[in-house]
Amino acid sequence: MQDTPFCLRVGQLHPYTMSDSNTTEFTNPSTFILLGIPGLEAAHVWISIPFCTMYIIAVLGNFTILFIVKSEPSLHVPMYYFLCMLAVTDLVVSTSILPKMLSIFWFKSREIDFSACLTQLYFIHCFTGMESGIFVTMGLDRYVAICHPLRHSTILTNPRVAKMGLAVVLRSAILALPYPFLVRQWPYCRTNIIPQTFCTHIFVVSLACTDTRISSYYGLFVLLCVMGLDGIFIAVSYTVILRAIFCLPTKDARIKTFGTCISHLSAILTFYIPGLFSSLTYRFGQNVPLHFHVLIGNMSLLVPPMLNPIIYGVRTKQMRDRLLRFITLKETNVFPWCSGSQTELRAGDMVLGRIP
């Protein structure tokens, strides 16, 4: 079991830790203490700058996607419905961790109420699982669009898209629901200090002073059901897609068709690689400094919400064109003399000397 060594390692990090002889159990501690980034406390204010920048970009980018899709009727198709779900999920994930993180970095407000910790834990696990499911639905949309283009509108009808979205939401909500109940039932002793900037199941359970194999087994079960199965579905769908692309008659057609998948593949890699790297370094990187574990964990939750709007905004022609039209319209409204005939009229007035 890794729980006891981890608990002892936490106890060596911070003077708030109780001695090992004090094993008084408290089933529901009133608060947990989030250390932030252990070992880098002096640099917390500087570290907050890139994290805050990533959050601002994520909020602006995802709200822009939601606004563009809502205001453009031609984008009311399954791909962009799933993209809106992804944007909402990214907003919830980043918002669930960053306010408390900034309060730790800026105001040294390290305490978090036990119930608030469980709520944050639930939202993180629920919406990261939901994001993984959304990538599966987007992969299915790409598969139908490329392998059965003439039947796309009949296969992915609006009611069917709504059912797929509801299934993704319900699956994640139900699978994440046992996490806070399992955490609540364990007795805690020695310490209530979490060497992180947010609460997650694996960190909170590691502080329990009892056999937590049920939580460990359930966490592994959810990991296999969500990330494992979703990864398999995505891999299978893109294997079939790539086979269909390579069967196209011309090189230009292959490149153009593959280009429509680049955004989705980039977003998938952005989501899975940091999360997988964080999980592997925590489980097998015993010699890796603790602050590196914490930084990677934060990056795995903040980088995808920031990059997804950029990836889809830059790579998706419809999104890019609609955004450019919106910006151009705004400029025309603010500077009406910059449009068409009014520009020519103003130029004529300058030639005639009417405008100095």
C-alpha positions in Angstrom: 0.0 0.0 0.0 1.3 3.5 -0.8 -1.0 5.2 1.7 1.2 5.0 4.8 4.5 6.2 3.2 2.7 9.0 1.5 1.1 10.1 4.8 4.5 10.0 6.5 6.0 12.0 3.7 3.3 14.6 4.1 4.0 14.7 7.8 7.7 15.6 7.1 6.7 18.5 4.9 4.9 20.9 7.2 5.1 21.9 10.9 1.4 21.7 11.3 1.6 17.9 11.2 0.8 16.0 14.4 3.2 13.6 15.9 2.9 9.9 15.0 2.0 9.1 18.6 -1.1 11.2 18.4 -3.6 8.9 16.6 -6.8 10.4 17.7 -9.4 9.6 15.0 -11.9 12.2 13.7 -14.2 10.7 11.2 -15.1 14.0 9.5 -12.4 16.6 10.1 -13.8 20.1 10.1 -11.1 21.4 7.6 -8.3 20.2 5.4 -5.2 22.3 4.9 -4.0 22.7 1.3 -0.3 23.4 1.2 -0.2 24.8 -2.4 3.1 23.8 -3.9 5.3 22.5 -1.1 8.9 23.8 -1.3 8.0 26.7 -3.6 6.0 28.8 -1.1 8.3 31.8 -1.7 7.4 31.7 -5.4 3.7 31.3 -5.0 2.9 34.8 -6.2 5.0 34.4 -9.3 3.6 31.0 -10.1 0.1 32.4 -9.9 0.7 34.7 -12.9 0.9 31.9 -15.6 -1.9 30.0 -13.9 -4.1 33.1 -13.8 -3.2 33.9 -17.4 -4.2 30.3 -18.5 -7.5 30.7 -16.7 -8.3 34.0 -18.3 -7.5 32.6 -21.8 -9.7 29.6 -21.0 -12.7 31.6 -19.9 -12.5 34.1 -22.8 -11.9 31.3 -25.4 -14.6 29.0 -24.2 -17.2 31.7 -23.9 -16.2 32.9 -27.4 -16.9 29.4 -28.7 -20.3 29.3 -26.9 -21.2 32.7 -28.3 -20.2 31.9 -31.9 -22.0 28.6 -32.0 -25.2 30.2 -30.5 -25.2 33.1 -32.9 -24.4 31.2 -36.1 -27.3 29.0 -37.3 -25.0 27.2 -39.7 -23.0 25.8 -36.8 -26.0 24.1 -35.2 -24.8 20.7 -36.1 -23.6 17.7 -33.9 -19.9 18.6 -34.1 -20.5 22.0 -32.6 -23.0 20.8 -30.1 -20.3 18.5 -28.7 -17.8 21.4 -28.9 -20.2 23.5 -26.7 -20.4 20.7 -24.2 -16.6 20.5 -24.2 -16.4 24.3 -23.6 -18.8 24.1 -20.6 -16.9 21.2 -19.1 -13.6 23.1 -19.5 -15.1 26.1 -17.8 -16.3 24.1 -14.8 -13.1 22.2 -14.4 -10.9 25.3 -14.4 -13.3 27.3 -12.2 -13.5 24.5 -9.7 -9.8 24.7 -8.8 -8.4 28.2 -9.7 -10.2 30.4 -7.1 -9.0 28.4 -4.2 -5.6 28.1 -5.8 -5.3 31.9 -6.1 -6.5 32.3 -2.5 -3.6 30.1 -1.4 -1.0 31.8 -3.5 -2.2 35.4 -2.8 -3.7 35.4 0.7 -2.2 32.2 2.2 -5.8 31.0 2.8 -4.9 27.3 3.0 -7.9 26.0 5.0 -10.8 24.4 3.1 -13.9 23.1 4.7 -14.4 19.4 4.7 -17.7 19.6 2.8 -16.2 22.1 0.3 -13.2 19.7 -0.2 -15.6 16.9 -1.0 -17.6 19.1 -3.4 -14.5 20.2 -5.2 -13.3 16.6 -5.4 -16.7 15.5 -6.9 -16.7 18.3 -9.5 -13.1 17.6 -10.6 -13.7 13.8 -11.1 -17.1 14.2 -12.6 -16.3 16.8 -15.2 -12.9 15.3 -16.2 -14.7 12.0 -16.8 -17.4 14.0 -18.7 -14.7 15.6 -20.9 -13.3 12.1 -21.8 -16.8 11.0 -22.8 -17.3 14.1 -25.0 -14.2 13.2 -26.9 -15.7 9.8 -27.6 -18.8 11.4 -29.0 -16.8 13.8 -31.1 -14.8 10.8 -32.5 -18.1 9.1 -33.4 -19.2 12.3 -35.2 -15.9 12.3 -37.2 -16.3 8.6 -38.0 -19.8 9.1 -39.4 -18.8 12.3 -41.3 -15.9 10.6 -43.0 -17.0 7.0 -43.4 -20.8 7.7 -44.0 -21.0 11.3 -45.2 -24.3 10.9 -47.1 -26.0 9.4 -44.0 -24.5 11.8 -41.4 -27.7 13.9 -40.9 -29.9 10.8 -40.7 -27.6 9.0 -38.3 -26.8 11.9 -35.9 -30.1 13.5 -35.6 -30.7 16.1 -32.9 -32.6 13.7 -30.6 -29.9 11.2 -30.9 -27.2 13.8 -30.2 -29.2 14.9 -27.1 -29.3 11.3 -25.9 -25.6 10.8 -26.4 -24.9 14.0 -24.4 -27.2 12.9 -21.6 -25.5 9.5 -21.5 -22.1 11.1 -21.1 -23.3 13.4 -18.3 -25.1 10.7 -16.4 -22.2 8.2 -16.7 -19.8 10.7 -15.2 -22.1 12.0 -12.6 -23.0 8.5 -11.3 -19.4 7.1 -11.4 -18.1 10.1 -9.5 -20.8 10.0 -6.9 -19.3 7.3 -4.6 -16.0 9.3 -4.2 -17.2 11.8 -1.6 -19.2 9.1 0.3 -16.1 6.8 0.4 -14.0 9.7 1.6 -16.5 10.7 4.3 -16.6 7.3 5.9 -12.9 6.9 6.6 -11.3 8.0 10.0 -8.4 10.5 9.7 -5.5 10.9 12.1 -1.9 12.3 12.3 -2.6 15.0 9.8 -5.3 16.8 7.7 -2.7 18.4 5.4 -3.0 17.9 1.6 0.2 18.7 -0.3 -1.8 20.1 -3.3 -3.7 23.2 -4.4 -7.0 21.3 -4.7 -8.8 18.2 -3.3 -8.7 14.9 -5.3 -9.8 11.4 -4.2 -6.3 9.9 -4.2 -4.8 12.7 -2.0 -7.6 12.8 0.5 -7.8 9.0 0.9 -4.1 8.8 1.4 -4.6 10.7 4.7 -6.9 8.1 6.1 -5.5 5.9 8.9 -7.4 2.7 8.0 -7.6 0.2 5.2 -8.8 2.1 2.1 -8.5 -0.7 -0.4 -12.2 -0.2 -1.3 -11.4 3.4 -2.4 -8.3 2.3 -4.3 -10.2 -0.5 -6.1 -13.1 1.8 -7.0 -10.7 4.5 -8.2 -9.0 1.9 -10.5 -12.4 0.7 -11.7 -13.5 4.2 -12.6 -10.1 4.8 -14.3 -10.6 1.7 -16.5 -14.3 2.4 -17.2 -13.7 6.0 -18.2 -10.2 6.6 -19.5 -9.6 3.0 -20.5 -12.8 2.3 -22.4 -12.9 5.8 -23.9 -9.3 5.5 -25.1 -10.2 2.2 -26.7 -13.3 3.6 -28.5 -11.3 6.6 -29.7 -8.5 4.4 -31.0 -10.9 2.1 -32.8 -12.8 5.0 -34.4 -9.6 6.7 -35.6 -8.2 3.4 -36.9 -11.3 3.0 -39.1 -11.2 6.7 -40.0 -7.5 6.5 -41.1 -8.3 3.4 -43.2 -11.1 5.3 -44.9 -8.8 8.3 -45.5 -6.0 6.2 -47.1 -8.5 4.6 -49.4 -9.4 8.0 -51.0 -8.3 8.3 -54.6 -6.2 11.4 -54.5 -3.5 12.9 -52.2 -5.3 16.2 -52.0 -8.5 14.5 -50.9 -6.6 12.5 -48.2 -4.9 15.7 -46.9 -8.1 17.7 -46.8 -10.1 14.9 -45.1 -7.3 14.3 -42.5 -7.2 18.0 -41.9 -10.8 17.9 -40.5 -9.6 15.5 -37.8 -6.5 17.4 -36.7 -8.4 19.6 -34.2 -10.0 16.7 -32.5 -6.8 14.7 -32.4 -4.9 17.7 -31.0 -7.5 18.2 -28.3 -7.4 14.5 -27.4 -3.7 14.5 -27.0 -3.8 17.7 -24.9 -6.3 16.1 -22.6 -4.9 12.6 -22.2 -1.1 13.1 -22.2 -0.8 15.5 -19.2 -3.3 13.5 -17.2 -1.6 10.2 -18.0 1.8 11.7 -17.2 0.6 13.1 -13.9 -0.9 9.7 -12.9 2.3 7.8 -13.9 4.7 10.2 -12.1 2.5 10.0 -8.9 2.4 6.2 -8.9 5.9 5.3 -10.1 8.0 8.5 -9.7 9.0 8.1 -6.0 12.2 10.0 -6.6 10.4 12.9 -8.3 10.2 16.0 -6.1 6.8 16.6 -4.6 6.5 20.1 -6.1 6.9 18.6 -9.6 4.0 16.2 -8.9 1.8 19.2 -7.8 2.8 21.4 -10.8 2.0 18.6 -13.3 -1.3 17.9 -11.6 -2.3 21.5 -11.9 -1.1 21.7 -15.5 -3.1 18.6 -16.5 -6.3 20.4 -15.4 -5.6 24.0 -16.6 -3.8 23.4 -19.9 -6.6 21.6 -21.8 -9.3 24.3 -21.0 -6.9 26.9 -22.3 -5.7 25.1 -25.4 -9.0 23.6 -26.6 -10.6 26.9 -27.8 -7.3 27.9 -29.5 -7.1 24.5 -31.2 -10.7 24.6 -32.5 -10.6 28.3 -33.2 -7.5 28.1 -35.3 -8.0 24.7 -37.0 -11.7 24.8 -37.7 -12.5 27.0 -40.7 -16.1 27.6 -39.8 -15.2 28.9 -36.4 -12.4 31.0 -37.7 -14.5 32.6 -40.5 -17.4 33.3 -38.1 -15.0 34.9 -35.6 -13.4 37.1 -38.3 -16.8 38.2 -39.6 -17.8 39.1 -36.0 -14.6 41.2 -35.5 -15.0 42.9 -38.9 -18.6 43.7 -38.1 -17.6 45.2 -34.8 -14.9 47.3 -36.4 -17.4 48.5 -39.0 -19.9 49.5 -36.3 -17.2 51.4 -34.4 -15.6 52.9 -37.5 -18.4 53.2 -40.1 -16.2 55.2 -42.5 -14.1 52.1 -43.0 -16.8 50.3 -44.9 -17.3 50.2 -48.7 -18.8 53.4 -50.2 -18.2 55.5 -47.1 -14.5 54.8 -47.4 -14.5 56.0 -51.0 -16.6 59.1 -50.2 -14.2 60.0 -47.4 -11.3 59.6 -49.7 -12.9 61.9 -52.3 -13.6 64.5 -49.6 -9.9 64.4 -48.7 -8.9 64.9 -52.3 -11.2 67.9 -52.7 -9.8 69.4 -49.5 -13.0 69.1 -47.5 -11.2 67.1 -44.8 -7.9 68.5 -43.6 
